[in-house]
Amino acid sequence: MASETNVPTGRNGAVPRPRPAPPTVRLALLGGFRLVDRDRPVVVPRGLQRVLALIALRPGATRTHLAGLLWPETSEERALSCMRTALWRIRQDRSCPLLVSGDTVRLDPQVAVDVDELTGTAERIAAGADPRRAVPAVVAGRHDLLPGWYEDWVLLERERLRQLRLHMLEAIARAHLRAGEHGAALQAALDAMSAEPLRETPHRLIVETHLAEGNAYEALHAFYVYRDLLRRELQLEPSEAMRALVDDVLAPIGVRAVDPPPGRPWPGRADPPQRPVPAG
């Protein structure tokens, strides 16, 4: 009688799918180029770093497209020749395996890329995931993409990822604020403000958080800090929505958000404008 092999089954008798093996190679592009193979740093020449970084940022792109971005000032024939040589050199080492299908090139799935983790988190938040679970990915994305690299394709991707992180930080702050977790909300908003000091949304979230805690003084201080910064740097005023946050706080003392803070001079003038004194 033939022996039987015991196969573990899941719920309803279904055979569970095997879990994919964890990535053995990690490619970091945020904060600088770093390639690690099984916890062992891999030294990659600068020319090949550019090739691997672009392949990671443009998965599935054609060789012609990649070559045109990497060697824009050479002929197409010469650029493709350089691309073939670079791919050959990368595949000799195998520390960062590639998948080549026809004319397209991408990294092997066993290579984990930090940029993919950041963008994947953003996609899950857009699909309805709790933004508060995105904190590890957002913290990992605190550094700029490939600092010190100034190729056009790097600059465009760097700005895209910067905006992605800003929006995720703001979503995290809002989620914490809705949950009454004011400390965490304030930290996320402050991180967003540090990344882009002139952006109004983080400042608005800071004011909202202070008001939710009942800290009127802190809310007014945060508002005036931002308003003064905006006037000084851009000669602009905060939006009506921003001003409306503090107008109710200022109403009992007869001051509006468009006025200077009490006890402080009007910018560019020796004295604040005088208010009419009510009769009687």
C-alpha positions as CSV (number, residue, x, y, z in Angstrom):
1,M,0.0,0.0,0.0
2,A,1.4,3.3,-1.0
3,S,2.4,5.6,1.9
4,E,0.5,8.8,2.3
5,T,2.2,12.2,2.7
6,N,0.7,14.4,5.4
7,V,0.1,17.8,3.8
8,P,-0.9,20.6,6.3
9,T,-4.2,22.1,5.5
10,G,-5.6,25.5,6.4
11,R,-9.2,26.5,7.1
12,N,-11.8,24.5,5.2
13,G,-9.2,22.0,4.2
14,A,-7.4,24.3,1.8
15,V,-3.7,23.8,1.3
16,P,-2.0,27.1,2.4
17,R,0.2,28.8,-0.1
18,P,3.8,28.9,0.9
19,R,5.0,32.2,2.1
20,P,7.4,34.0,-0.2
21,A,11.0,34.0,1.1
22,P,12.0,37.3,2.7
23,P,14.2,39.5,0.5
24,T,17.9,38.8,0.9
25,V,19.1,42.0,-0.8
26,R,18.2,45.5,0.3
27,L,18.8,48.6,-1.9
28,A,18.5,51.9,-0.1
29,L,18.2,55.1,-2.1
30,L,16.8,57.5,0.5
31,G,19.7,59.3,2.2
32,G,22.2,57.8,-0.2
33,F,23.0,54.7,-2.2
34,R,23.5,51.6,-0.1
35,L,23.3,48.0,-1.3
36,V,23.3,45.2,1.4
37,D,23.4,41.5,0.5
38,R,22.6,39.3,3.5
39,D,23.7,42.0,5.9
40,R,26.9,42.4,4.0
41,P,27.5,45.9,2.4
42,V,28.3,45.7,-1.2
43,V,30.7,48.2,-2.8
44,V,29.2,49.4,-6.1
45,P,31.1,51.7,-8.5
46,R,29.4,55.1,-9.0
47,G,28.6,54.4,-12.6
48,L,26.8,51.2,-11.8
49,Q,25.0,52.9,-8.9
50,R,23.4,55.2,-11.4
51,V,22.2,52.3,-13.5
52,L,20.8,50.3,-10.5
53,A,19.1,53.3,-9.0
54,L,17.4,54.2,-12.2
55,I,16.3,50.5,-12.8
56,A,14.8,50.5,-9.2
57,L,13.0,53.8,-9.8
58,R,11.7,52.9,-13.3
59,P,10.8,49.1,-13.0
60,G,10.1,47.5,-16.3
61,A,11.5,50.4,-18.4
62,T,13.0,49.5,-21.8
63,R,16.8,49.6,-22.3
64,T,16.4,52.4,-24.8
65,H,14.5,54.5,-22.3
66,L,17.0,53.8,-19.5
67,A,20.0,54.5,-21.7
68,G,18.5,57.8,-22.9
69,L,18.2,59.0,-19.3
70,L,21.6,57.8,-18.2
71,W,23.6,59.0,-21.2
72,P,21.4,61.9,-22.6
73,E,24.3,63.6,-24.4
74,T,25.4,60.7,-26.5
75,S,23.9,59.0,-29.6
76,E,21.3,56.4,-29.1
77,E,23.6,53.7,-30.4
78,R,26.4,54.7,-28.0
79,A,24.0,55.0,-25.1
80,L,22.7,51.5,-25.8
81,S,26.2,50.1,-26.0
82,C,27.0,51.7,-22.6
83,M,23.8,50.1,-21.2
84,R,24.7,46.6,-22.4
85,T,28.1,46.9,-20.8
86,A,26.6,48.1,-17.5
87,L,24.1,45.3,-17.4
88,W,26.7,42.7,-18.2
89,R,28.9,44.0,-15.3
90,I,26.0,44.0,-12.9
91,R,25.0,40.5,-13.8
92,Q,28.6,39.2,-13.2
93,D,28.5,40.0,-9.5
94,R,24.9,38.9,-8.8
95,S,24.7,40.9,-5.6
96,C,21.8,42.7,-7.1
97,P,20.0,40.3,-9.4
98,L,18.1,41.6,-12.4
99,L,15.2,40.3,-14.5
100,V,15.5,40.9,-18.2
101,S,12.4,40.2,-20.3
102,G,12.8,41.1,-24.0
103,D,13.8,44.7,-24.0
104,T,12.7,45.5,-20.4
105,V,14.8,45.4,-17.2
106,R,13.8,45.3,-13.6
107,L,15.2,44.2,-10.3
108,D,14.6,40.7,-9.1
109,P,11.8,40.5,-6.4
110,Q,14.3,39.3,-3.8
111,V,15.7,42.9,-3.9
112,A,13.8,45.1,-1.4
113,V,13.9,48.8,-2.2
114,D,13.2,51.4,0.4
115,V,11.5,53.7,-2.1
116,D,9.0,50.9,-2.9
117,E,8.2,50.5,0.8
118,L,7.4,54.3,1.0
119,T,5.3,54.4,-2.2
120,G,3.5,51.1,-1.2
121,T,2.5,52.6,2.1
122,A,1.1,55.7,0.4
123,E,-0.9,53.4,-1.9
124,R,-2.4,51.5,1.1
125,I,-3.3,54.8,2.8
126,A,-5.0,56.0,-0.4
127,A,-7.0,52.7,-0.5
128,G,-8.2,53.3,3.1
129,A,-5.6,51.9,5.4
130,D,-5.1,53.6,8.8
131,P,-2.5,56.3,8.3
132,R,-1.2,55.9,11.8
133,R,0.4,52.6,10.8
134,A,2.5,54.4,8.2
135,V,4.8,55.9,10.7
136,P,7.8,53.5,10.2
137,A,7.8,54.0,6.5
138,V,7.4,57.8,6.8
139,V,10.3,57.9,9.3
140,A,12.4,55.8,6.9
141,G,11.6,58.3,4.2
142,R,12.8,61.3,6.2
143,H,15.9,61.6,4.0
144,D,16.0,62.9,0.5
145,L,16.4,60.6,-2.5
146,L,20.1,60.2,-3.5
147,P,21.3,63.5,-2.0
148,G,24.1,65.0,-4.1
149,W,22.8,63.6,-7.3
150,Y,21.5,66.2,-9.7
151,E,20.4,64.3,-12.8
152,D,17.0,65.4,-14.1
153,W,15.4,62.0,-13.4
154,V,16.7,62.1,-9.8
155,L,15.4,65.6,-9.2
156,L,11.9,64.8,-10.5
157,E,11.7,61.6,-8.4
158,R,13.1,63.4,-5.3
159,E,10.4,66.0,-5.5
160,R,7.7,63.3,-6.0
161,L,8.8,61.4,-2.9
162,R,9.1,64.6,-0.9
163,Q,5.4,65.5,-1.7
164,L,4.4,61.9,-1.0
165,R,6.0,62.0,2.5
166,L,4.4,65.4,3.2
167,H,0.9,64.2,2.4
168,M,1.4,61.1,4.5
169,L,2.6,63.0,7.5
170,E,-0.4,65.3,7.2
171,A,-2.7,62.3,6.9
172,I,-1.1,60.8,10.0
173,A,-1.5,64.0,11.9
174,R,-5.2,64.2,11.0
175,A,-5.8,60.6,12.0
176,H,-4.2,61.1,15.4
177,L,-6.2,64.3,15.8
178,R,-9.5,62.6,15.1
179,A,-8.6,59.9,17.6
180,G,-7.8,62.5,20.3
181,E,-4.1,61.5,20.2
182,H,-2.8,65.1,20.4
183,G,0.9,64.4,21.1
184,A,1.2,62.1,18.1
185,A,-0.8,64.5,15.9
186,L,1.5,67.4,16.9
187,Q,4.7,65.4,16.2
188,A,3.5,64.4,12.7
189,A,2.5,68.0,11.9
190,L,5.8,69.3,13.2
191,D,7.7,66.8,11.1
192,A,5.8,68.0,8.0
193,M,6.5,71.6,9.0
194,S,10.2,70.9,9.3
195,A,10.2,69.3,5.8
196,E,8.5,72.4,4.2
197,P,8.3,75.4,6.5
198,L,6.3,77.6,4.1
199,R,3.6,75.0,3.5
200,E,0.4,76.0,5.3
201,T,-1.3,72.7,5.9
202,P,1.2,71.5,8.6
203,H,0.9,74.9,10.4
204,R,-2.9,74.6,10.3
205,L,-2.8,71.1,11.8
206,I,-0.5,72.4,14.6
207,V,-3.0,75.2,15.4
208,E,-5.9,72.7,15.3
209,T,-4.1,70.4,17.6
210,H,-3.4,73.1,20.2
211,L,-7.0,74.2,20.0
212,A,-8.3,70.7,20.5
213,E,-6.2,70.5,23.6
214,G,-7.5,73.8,24.8
215,N,-4.2,75.5,24.5
216,A,-5.3,78.9,23.1
217,Y,-2.0,80.6,23.7
218,E,0.0,77.9,21.9
219,A,-2.5,78.0,19.0
220,L,-2.1,81.8,18.7
221,H,1.7,81.6,19.0
222,A,1.8,79.0,16.2
223,F,-0.4,81.1,14.0
224,Y,1.6,84.3,14.4
225,V,4.9,82.4,13.8
226,Y,3.6,81.2,10.5
227,R,2.0,84.5,9.5
228,D,5.2,86.4,10.2
229,L,7.2,83.8,8.3
230,L,4.8,84.0,5.3
231,R,4.9,87.8,5.3
232,R,8.7,87.9,5.6
233,E,9.5,85.3,2.9
234,L,6.7,85.7,0.4
235,Q,4.8,88.9,1.3
236,L,1.6,86.8,1.6
237,E,-1.1,86.3,4.2
238,P,-2.4,83.0,5.6
239,S,-5.5,81.7,3.9
240,E,-9.0,82.5,5.1
241,A,-9.3,79.0,6.5
242,M,-6.1,79.5,8.5
243,R,-7.3,82.8,9.9
244,A,-10.7,81.5,10.8
245,L,-9.1,78.9,13.2
246,V,-8.0,81.7,15.6
247,D,-10.6,84.4,14.9
248,D,-12.9,82.9,17.5
249,V,-10.1,82.8,20.1
250,L,-9.3,86.5,19.4
251,A,-12.9,87.7,19.3
252,P,-13.3,88.4,23.0
253,I,-10.4,90.9,23.0
254,G,-11.5,92.6,19.8
255,V,-8.6,91.5,17.7
256,R,-8.6,89.7,14.3
257,A,-6.1,87.3,12.8
258,V,-5.2,89.9,10.1
259,D,-4.1,92.4,12.9
260,P,-0.8,92.2,14.6
261,P,-0.6,90.2,17.8
262,P,-1.5,92.2,20.9
263,G,1.5,94.1,22.3
264,R,3.6,93.7,19.1
265,P,4.3,96.3,16.5
266,W,2.7,96.2,13.1
267,P,5.3,95.0,10.6
268,G,7.0,97.9,8.9
269,R,5.3,100.5,11.1
270,A,6.4,102.2,14.3
271,D,3.0,101.8,16.0
272,P,0.0,99.5,15.4
273,P,-3.1,101.0,13.8
274,Q,-5.4,102.7,16.2
275,R,-8.9,101.2,16.7
276,P,-11.9,103.5,17.1
277,V,-13.0,103.7,20.7
278,P,-16.6,102.7,21.1
279,A,-18.8,105.6,22.3
280,G,-20.1,105.5,25.8
